[in-house]
Amino acid sequence: MPPPPGRREQRKAETRQAISDVATRLIIERGFEAVSMSEIADAAGVSRKTVFNYFASKEQLVFDRDEEARQLLREGMAARTSMTPLAAFQALVRELLDTGHPLLRINAGAASFWKTVAQSAVLVAHARQLQALLTDDLAQLMAESAGRPVGDADARLGATMLMASMVAAYEQGLRALSFGGDPRQAMVPLIVRGATGTLVALASTPYTDPAQRQCSDMRIGVQDQAPATTARGP
């Protein structure tokens, strides 16, 4: 008999992770361009078709946690709707750093991974694409939280600054590790400076000012009520 749904999903997740782990190991050892999907399938003990069932491309095999990162951002911002968007993002980053979350953890394995990425133009381009997706997600989440329309320029500015500061901080953490330093201590000042710059850039907006956010919420409330008032007539 087939395994129950819960166990079946668990086995699929385990298979996906095993394939990704094998692919990452081979690519770090030999380089992205030198490893084929067929070789990855053989090393993982599955068929080439099975690999493609889980990953549409070799780039996705390397960046197998991109959807996890996007989901983490969505859930983290949604759990902090009582804060201004900037404060919510800062709190999420602080939690990830304090708990040593894998997405922000810097160790020898992470250093080897990003060194491999830097050696491949294809992987560098894919990493930048993922950064752009996260920036788009953050801009949308910030706009929604502040009661601004999707595509709001201030949200785009803030999200771009915050994500750029996170990338710069992570790169600084990698450099610190290579010199025997503490990656976290190297990251935090840049993260703080990025948030400070965003605070200045978005001053007097709902993204940083609770009072402005309340005013925005009140305006939305009035707009939401307007159609109903009109519908009742004189």
ZIJO-V519225 format. One record per helix or strand of 3 or more residues. SS is the DSSP state (2 for helix, 1 for strand). FROM is the first residue (numbers start at 1). LEN is the number of residues. If there is no record, write none. Layout:
# ZIJO-V519225
ss from len
SS FROM LEN
SS FROM LEN
This chain:
# ZIJO-V519225
ss from len
2 5 26
2 37 8
2 48 7
2 58 5
2 66 13
2 85 15
2 108 11
2 121 26
2 153 26
2 183 19
2 210 23
